């Protein structure tokens, strides 16, 4: 317990110290703030402006939500969970005369109860803020831009989900899998370096021109470290800073077109990527002699793991009032070898609609669908071990509407339907679940 308090104190100290010497998400990218709408919050705005005058920025966002499953799942219930996100950055050009340099610190306070863990027992979590209650350091890095900002190199504690597999249109949805996809959570040690985890590593990004970008990242391959319990318990405060695990390498090529708002064509982005983990991975079904694992012998080992993906964000119709809005669609497809991975195939897709409701320029409606297939090796191993049902797949359907109540304050009703919660991996055919909820987001 003493060690837990010591780690919690370290995180609190890091966040407090960085508030003095660092700032938030870049000012140019900062979302509207509720500070401008609530006079009582003016002192906070004044404080942020004083920081900005010295090259320091601060951005805080609170997300709170009530979710429940009136039908299906392992049992029914209603929960509240929330996350306070503090992002702090320093423009080193202003702070230390080091042009192109940025220091970034980000931490979370997560609290409440997980509907997925306690009621649904599903794999594709219904909320992307869901995490065990804690104070956690997420990212801590330094970035240097070079060659007229064409090249950026970032090193420190990094989240791969900030640079890879990200979809503009998928970002609307409340579920977690349209962000960092469930196939990577299932296949990578500790779910990979993505929320709520980050790992020590380095990322390089090069913009060849306005239409083509290449990104590569190398990360410690197990952000929580080995163990059989929940990875979030093994790295509860985000300060393990593991450096000795076999690395994870991710690469992505990004092709963009019609990005200028005055372009007559429809905007789109295509991304092609791959990941490779150089550690040893156990075969899911066969032992070292090629017999089923029910023999009791050690599992056969595979030298590394890997996967490929492709994705597209495509504008379909431009809104008359704003050419950057309208009807848009996304599609992401992932594949990985089935002999060493729980999931060997995954895809998600969806539609977004914005800019068509008079007087509601910032409202967005959307529907998405995600599907994760359980590999034949994982399914056969379950049958070999005596499971009464064969694991097959889990799927998630979501419909949502995000509305802005005031600048910096939004409300988002959510409806989700979970098919085959848990994909029958636990030996039970858990009933399909309906999830209803509402989320609020406040940007400070």
C-alpha positions as CSV (number, residue, x, y, z in Angstrom):
1,X,0.0,0.0,0.0
2,X,2.9,2.4,0.8
3,X,4.3,1.8,-2.7
4,X,0.9,2.6,-4.2
5,X,0.7,5.9,-2.3
6,X,4.3,6.7,-3.4
7,X,3.5,6.1,-7.1
8,X,0.3,8.1,-6.8
9,X,2.3,10.9,-5.3
10,X,4.8,10.8,-8.1
11,X,2.1,11.2,-10.7
12,X,0.5,14.1,-8.8
13,X,3.9,15.7,-8.5
14,X,4.6,15.2,-12.2
15,X,1.3,16.8,-13.3
16,X,1.7,19.7,-10.9
17,X,5.3,20.4,-11.9
18,X,4.4,20.3,-15.6
19,X,1.6,22.8,-15.0
20,X,4.3,25.3,-14.1
21,X,6.7,24.5,-17.0
22,X,4.4,23.1,-19.7
23,X,1.2,23.5,-21.6
24,X,-1.6,21.7,-23.4
25,X,-2.8,20.6,-26.8
26,X,-1.5,23.2,-29.3
27,X,-3.4,26.4,-29.2
28,X,-4.2,26.2,-32.9
29,X,-5.9,22.9,-32.3
30,X,-7.7,23.7,-29.0
31,X,-11.4,23.1,-29.0
32,X,-13.9,25.8,-28.0
33,X,-13.8,26.4,-24.2
34,X,-16.7,26.8,-21.8
35,X,-14.6,29.5,-20.1
36,X,-15.7,31.9,-22.7
37,X,-19.4,31.1,-22.0
38,X,-19.3,31.2,-18.1
39,X,-18.2,34.6,-16.6
40,X,-17.4,32.9,-13.3
41,X,-14.6,30.9,-15.0
42,X,-12.9,34.1,-16.3
43,X,-10.0,33.7,-13.8
44,X,-9.1,30.4,-15.4
45,X,-9.1,32.0,-18.8
46,X,-6.9,34.8,-17.5
47,X,-4.5,32.2,-16.1
48,X,-4.4,30.3,-19.4
49,X,-3.7,33.6,-21.3
50,X,-0.8,34.4,-18.9
51,X,0.7,31.0,-19.6
52,X,0.2,31.5,-23.3
53,X,2.1,34.8,-23.2
54,X,5.1,32.8,-22.1
55,X,4.8,29.9,-24.6
56,X,2.8,27.7,-22.2
57,X,-0.6,26.3,-22.9
58,X,-3.1,24.4,-20.8
59,X,-6.1,22.3,-21.9
60,X,-8.4,20.3,-19.7
61,X,-11.4,18.2,-20.7
62,X,-13.9,16.4,-18.5
63,X,-16.1,13.6,-19.9
64,X,-18.8,12.1,-17.8
65,X,-21.4,9.5,-18.8
66,X,-24.3,7.4,-17.6
67,X,-24.6,4.0,-19.3
68,X,-26.8,1.1,-18.7
69,X,-27.9,-2.2,-20.3
70,X,-31.6,-2.8,-19.8
71,X,-31.4,-6.1,-21.6
72,X,-28.7,-8.7,-22.3
73,X,-25.1,-9.0,-21.0
74,X,-24.1,-11.1,-18.0
75,X,-26.5,-9.0,-15.9
76,X,-28.2,-5.7,-16.1
77,X,-27.1,-2.5,-14.5
78,X,-26.5,1.3,-14.7
79,X,-23.1,3.0,-14.1
80,X,-21.5,6.3,-14.1
81,X,-17.9,6.8,-15.2
82,X,-15.8,9.9,-15.9
83,X,-12.4,11.1,-17.0
84,X,-10.6,14.4,-16.4
85,X,-7.8,14.8,-19.0
86,X,-5.1,17.4,-18.4
87,X,-2.8,18.1,-21.4
88,X,0.1,20.5,-20.9
89,X,2.6,21.7,-23.4
90,X,5.6,24.1,-23.7
91,X,6.6,25.8,-26.9
92,X,10.4,25.6,-26.5
93,X,10.9,28.3,-29.1
94,X,9.4,30.8,-26.7
95,X,10.5,29.1,-23.5
96,X,14.1,28.3,-24.3
97,X,14.8,29.7,-27.8
98,X,14.7,26.2,-29.2
99,X,12.7,26.6,-32.4
100,X,10.5,23.6,-33.3
101,X,10.7,22.0,-29.9
102,X,7.8,21.0,-27.8
103,X,7.4,19.4,-24.3
104,X,4.2,17.6,-23.8
105,X,2.7,16.1,-20.6
106,X,-0.7,14.4,-20.3
107,X,-2.5,12.8,-17.4
108,X,-5.9,11.4,-16.5
109,X,-8.1,11.1,-13.5
110,X,-10.5,8.2,-14.2
111,X,-13.3,7.3,-11.9
112,X,-16.6,5.4,-11.7
113,X,-17.6,1.9,-12.8
114,X,-17.1,0.0,-16.0
115,X,-20.2,-1.3,-17.7
116,X,-18.2,-3.6,-19.9
117,X,-16.3,-5.2,-17.1
118,X,-19.0,-5.5,-14.5
119,X,-22.2,-6.1,-16.6
120,X,-21.5,-6.9,-20.3
121,X,-18.3,-9.0,-20.1
122,X,-17.6,-7.9,-23.7
123,X,-14.4,-7.4,-25.6
124,X,-15.2,-4.2,-27.6
125,X,-15.7,-1.8,-24.7
126,X,-18.8,0.4,-25.0
127,X,-16.8,3.5,-23.9
128,X,-13.4,4.9,-24.9
129,X,-12.9,6.6,-21.5
130,X,-13.5,3.4,-19.5
131,X,-10.6,2.5,-17.2
132,X,-9.9,1.5,-13.6
133,X,-10.3,4.4,-11.1
134,X,-6.9,6.0,-10.7
135,X,-4.7,9.1,-11.4
136,X,-2.5,8.1,-14.3
137,X,0.4,9.7,-16.2
138,X,-0.3,9.0,-19.9
139,X,2.1,10.7,-22.3
140,X,5.4,12.5,-21.5
141,X,7.5,13.4,-24.5
142,X,9.7,15.9,-26.3
143,X,9.2,16.6,-30.0
144,X,11.6,18.4,-32.4
145,X,10.5,19.6,-35.8
146,X,13.1,20.0,-38.6
147,X,13.4,20.8,-42.3
148,X,10.7,23.5,-42.3
149,X,8.5,21.2,-40.1
150,X,8.5,18.4,-42.7
151,X,10.1,16.0,-40.2
152,X,9.0,15.7,-36.6
153,X,10.8,13.3,-34.1
154,X,9.2,12.5,-30.8
155,X,10.6,10.5,-27.9
156,X,9.6,9.7,-24.4
157,X,6.5,7.9,-23.1
158,X,4.2,7.7,-26.1
159,X,0.7,6.5,-26.9
160,X,0.6,4.8,-30.4
161,X,-3.1,5.6,-30.7
162,X,-2.3,9.3,-31.1
163,X,-0.3,8.6,-34.4
164,X,-1.6,5.3,-35.8
165,X,-4.9,3.8,-37.0
166,X,-6.8,7.1,-36.3
167,X,-9.9,7.9,-38.3
168,X,-11.3,11.4,-38.5
169,X,-14.9,10.2,-38.8
170,X,-14.6,7.3,-36.3
171,X,-13.6,9.8,-33.6
172,X,-17.2,10.8,-33.0
173,X,-18.3,7.5,-31.5
174,X,-18.4,6.7,-27.7
175,X,-17.2,3.1,-28.0
176,X,-13.6,2.3,-27.6
177,X,-13.0,0.0,-30.6
178,X,-13.5,2.7,-33.3
179,X,-10.4,4.3,-31.8
180,X,-7.7,1.8,-30.9
181,X,-9.4,-1.3,-32.4
182,X,-10.3,-4.4,-30.4
183,X,-8.1,-6.6,-32.6
184,X,-5.0,-4.8,-31.3
185,X,-6.2,-4.9,-27.7
186,X,-6.7,-8.6,-28.0
187,X,-3.5,-9.5,-29.8
188,X,-0.8,-7.2,-28.3
189,X,0.7,-7.6,-24.8
190,X,-1.3,-5.6,-22.3
191,X,-3.4,-4.3,-25.2
192,X,-0.5,-2.3,-26.7
193,X,0.7,1.3,-26.0
194,X,-2.8,2.9,-26.2
195,X,-5.2,4.4,-23.8
196,X,-5.0,4.0,-20.9
197,X,-1.4,3.0,-21.4
198,X,1.6,4.6,-23.1
199,X,5.1,3.1,-23.5
200,X,8.6,4.5,-23.8
201,X,9.5,4.9,-27.4
202,X,10.3,7.1,-30.4
203,X,8.2,8.2,-33.3
204,X,9.3,9.9,-36.6
205,X,6.9,11.5,-39.0
206,X,7.8,12.9,-42.4
207,X,5.5,15.0,-44.7
208,X,6.9,14.4,-48.2
209,X,4.3,16.9,-49.5
210,X,0.7,18.0,-48.7
211,X,-0.6,14.7,-49.9
212,X,1.8,12.0,-48.6
213,X,3.0,11.3,-45.1
214,X,5.0,8.4,-43.6
215,X,5.0,7.6,-39.9
216,X,7.1,5.0,-38.0
217,X,7.1,4.3,-34.2
218,X,9.1,2.0,-32.0
219,X,7.7,1.3,-28.5
220,X,8.4,-0.9,-25.5
221,X,6.3,-3.9,-26.4
222,X,4.5,-4.5,-23.1
223,X,3.4,-1.3,-21.3
224,X,2.2,-3.1,-18.2
225,X,4.6,-6.0,-18.1
226,X,3.9,-9.8,-17.9
227,X,1.3,-11.2,-15.5
228,X,-2.0,-12.9,-15.3
229,X,-4.0,-10.2,-13.6
230,X,-5.6,-7.0,-15.2
231,X,-2.8,-5.1,-17.0
232,X,-4.2,-1.8,-15.5
233,X,-3.4,-3.2,-12.0
234,X,0.2,-3.9,-13.1
235,X,0.8,-0.3,-14.3
236,X,-1.9,1.5,-12.4
237,X,-0.3,5.0,-12.3
238,X,1.5,5.0,-15.7
239,X,4.9,5.3,-14.2
240,X,6.4,1.8,-14.8
241,X,8.5,3.2,-17.7
242,X,9.4,-0.3,-19.0
243,X,12.4,-0.5,-21.3
244,X,13.4,-4.1,-21.4
245,X,10.5,-5.8,-23.3
246,X,10.8,-6.8,-26.9
247,X,9.7,-3.8,-29.0
248,X,6.6,-3.1,-31.0
249,X,7.2,-1.4,-34.4
250,X,4.4,0.4,-36.2
251,X,4.4,1.9,-39.7
252,X,1.8,3.9,-41.6
253,X,1.6,5.6,-45.0
254,X,-1.0,8.3,-45.3
255,X,-2.3,9.6,-48.6
256,X,-4.6,12.7,-48.6
257,X,-6.5,14.4,-51.4
258,X,-8.8,17.3,-51.9
259,X,-8.0,18.6,-48.4
260,X,-8.3,22.3,-49.3
261,X,-11.8,23.6,-48.3
262,X,-12.0,25.3,-51.7
263,X,-11.2,22.1,-53.6
264,X,-14.1,21.1,-55.9
265,X,-13.5,17.4,-55.1
266,X,-14.5,15.4,-52.1
267,X,-11.9,15.2,-49.3
268,X,-10.4,11.8,-48.4
269,X,-7.5,10.1,-46.6
270,X,-6.2,6.6,-47.2
271,X,-3.9,4.9,-44.7
272,X,-2.0,1.7,-45.1
273,X,-0.1,0.3,-42.1
274,X,1.6,-2.6,-40.5
275,X,2.8,-3.6,-37.0
276,X,5.4,-6.1,-35.9
277,X,6.2,-7.3,-32.4
278,X,9.6,-9.1,-32.1
279,X,8.8,-11.0,-28.9
280,X,8.0,-14.7,-28.6
281,X,4.3,-15.7,-28.9
282,X,2.7,-18.9,-27.8
283,X,0.7,-21.0,-30.2
284,X,-2.9,-20.9,-29.2
285,X,-3.7,-24.6,-29.9
286,X,-0.6,-26.7,-30.3
287,X,2.3,-27.8,-28.0
288,X,6.0,-28.2,-28.9
289,X,5.2,-31.7,-30.4
290,X,2.4,-30.5,-32.6
291,X,-0.3,-32.0,-30.4
292,X,-3.3,-30.0,-28.8
293,X,-2.4,-28.1,-25.6
294,X,-4.6,-30.5,-23.7
295,X,-1.5,-32.7,-23.6
296,X,-0.1,-30.6,-20.8
297,X,3.2,-29.9,-22.7
298,X,4.4,-26.3,-23.2
299,X,2.9,-24.4,-26.2
300,X,4.9,-24.1,-29.4
301,X,6.5,-20.7,-29.8
302,X,6.4,-18.3,-32.7
303,X,9.2,-15.9,-33.4
304,X,7.3,-12.6,-33.3
305,X,3.8,-11.3,-34.3
306,X,2.6,-9.0,-37.0
307,X,-0.5,-7.6,-38.7
308,X,-1.6,-5.3,-41.5
309,X,-4.4,-2.8,-42.0
310,X,-5.9,-0.4,-44.5
311,X,-8.4,2.4,-43.9
312,X,-10.1,5.2,-45.6
313,X,-12.0,8.4,-44.5
314,X,-14.1,9.7,-47.4
315,X,-16.3,12.7,-47.7
316,X,-19.4,11.7,-49.7
317,X,-21.4,14.9,-49.8
318,X,-20.4,18.5,-48.9
319,X,-22.7,20.6,-46.7
320,X,-24.0,23.7,-48.5
321,X,-23.1,25.9,-45.6
322,X,-19.5,24.5,-44.9
323,X,-17.5,22.5,-47.5
324,X,-15.5,20.9,-44.7
325,X,-18.7,19.3,-43.3
326,X,-21.4,17.1,-44.8
327,X,-21.8,13.3,-45.1
328,X,-18.6,11.2,-44.6
329,X,-17.8,7.6,-44.2
330,X,-14.9,5.5,-42.8
331,X,-13.8,1.9,-43.2
332,X,-10.9,0.1,-41.4
333,X,-9.8,-3.5,-42.0
334,X,-7.2,-5.4,-40.0
335,X,-5.6,-8.9,-40.4
336,X,-3.2,-10.9,-38.3
337,X,-2.1,-14.6,-38.2
338,X,-4.6,-16.8,-36.4
339,X,-2.1,-19.4,-34.9
340,X,-0.8,-16.9,-32.2
341,X,-3.6,-14.3,-32.0
342,X,-7.1,-14.4,-30.4
343,X,-8.4,-12.3,-33.3
344,X,-7.3,-12.7,-36.9
345,X,-9.7,-10.4,-38.6
346,X,-11.4,-7.1,-37.7
347,X,-13.2,-4.3,-39.5
348,X,-15.3,-1.3,-38.6
349,X,-17.2,1.2,-40.7
350,X,-19.6,4.1,-40.2
351,X,-21.2,7.3,-41.4
352,X,-21.1,10.9,-40.1
353,X,-23.5,13.7,-40.9
354,X,-22.8,17.3,-40.0
355,X,-23.6,20.8,-41.3
356,X,-27.2,20.1,-42.5
357,X,-29.3,21.2,-39.5
358,X,-30.1,24.9,-39.6
359,X,-28.7,26.7,-36.6
360,X,-26.8,23.6,-35.4
361,X,-23.5,23.9,-37.3
362,X,-21.5,22.0,-34.8
363,X,-23.9,19.0,-34.3
364,X,-22.8,15.6,-35.6
365,X,-24.9,12.5,-36.1
366,X,-23.4,9.1,-36.8
367,X,-23.8,5.3,-37.0
368,X,-21.0,2.7,-36.8
369,X,-20.5,-1.0,-36.9
370,X,-17.5,-3.0,-35.7
371,X,-16.8,-6.8,-36.1
372,X,-14.1,-8.8,-34.5
373,X,-13.6,-12.5,-35.5
374,X,-12.0,-15.0,-33.2
375,X,-9.3,-17.0,-34.9
376,X,-9.9,-20.6,-35.7
377,X,-6.9,-21.6,-33.5
378,X,-8.4,-19.9,-30.5
379,X,-11.8,-21.3,-31.1
380,X,-10.5,-24.9,-31.6
381,X,-8.4,-24.6,-28.4
382,X,-11.5,-23.7,-26.5
383,X,-13.3,-26.8,-27.9
384,X,-10.3,-29.0,-27.1
385,X,-10.4,-27.7,-23.5
386,X,-14.1,-28.7,-23.2
387,X,-16.0,-25.5,-23.9
388,X,-19.7,-26.2,-24.5
389,X,-19.8,-23.4,-27.1
390,X,-17.4,-22.4,-29.9
391,X,-16.0,-18.9,-29.7
392,X,-16.8,-17.0,-32.9
393,X,-17.1,-13.2,-33.0
394,X,-18.2,-10.1,-31.3
395,X,-19.9,-7.1,-33.0
396,X,-20.9,-3.7,-31.9
397,X,-23.5,-1.3,-33.5
398,X,-23.7,2.3,-32.3
399,X,-25.9,5.3,-33.2
400,X,-25.2,8.6,-31.6
401,X,-25.9,12.4,-31.9
402,X,-23.4,14.9,-30.6
403,X,-24.9,18.3,-29.9
404,X,-23.2,21.5,-28.7
405,X,-25.2,23.2,-25.9
406,X,-22.7,26.0,-25.6
407,X,-19.1,26.5,-26.9
408,X,-17.1,24.0,-24.9
409,X,-20.0,22.0,-23.6
410,X,-21.6,19.2,-25.5
411,X,-24.1,16.4,-24.8
412,X,-24.1,13.1,-26.7
413,X,-26.9,10.5,-26.4
414,X,-25.7,7.0,-27.2
415,X,-27.4,3.8,-28.3
416,X,-25.3,0.6,-28.8
417,X,-26.1,-3.0,-29.4
418,X,-23.5,-5.7,-28.6
419,X,-23.7,-9.0,-30.5
420,X,-22.2,-12.1,-28.8
421,X,-20.6,-10.2,-25.8
422,X,-17.3,-11.8,-25.0
423,X,-17.4,-13.7,-28.3
424,X,-18.2,-16.9,-26.2
425,X,-14.5,-17.1,-25.2
426,X,-15.6,-17.7,-21.5
427,X,-17.5,-20.8,-22.4
428,X,-20.9,-19.2,-22.2
429,X,-23.3,-17.8,-24.8
430,X,-23.9,-14.4,-23.2
431,X,-27.0,-12.7,-24.4
432,X,-26.9,-9.8,-26.9
433,X,-27.0,-6.5,-25.0
434,X,-28.7,-3.2,-25.6
435,X,-26.8,-0.2,-24.1
436,X,-28.3,3.2,-23.6
437,X,-26.6,6.2,-22.2
438,X,-25.7,9.9,-22.4
439,X,-22.3,11.5,-22.3
440,X,-21.4,15.1,-21.6
441,X,-18.1,16.8,-22.5
442,X,-16.7,20.0,-21.0
443,X,-13.6,21.7,-22.4
444,X,-11.9,24.2,-20.2
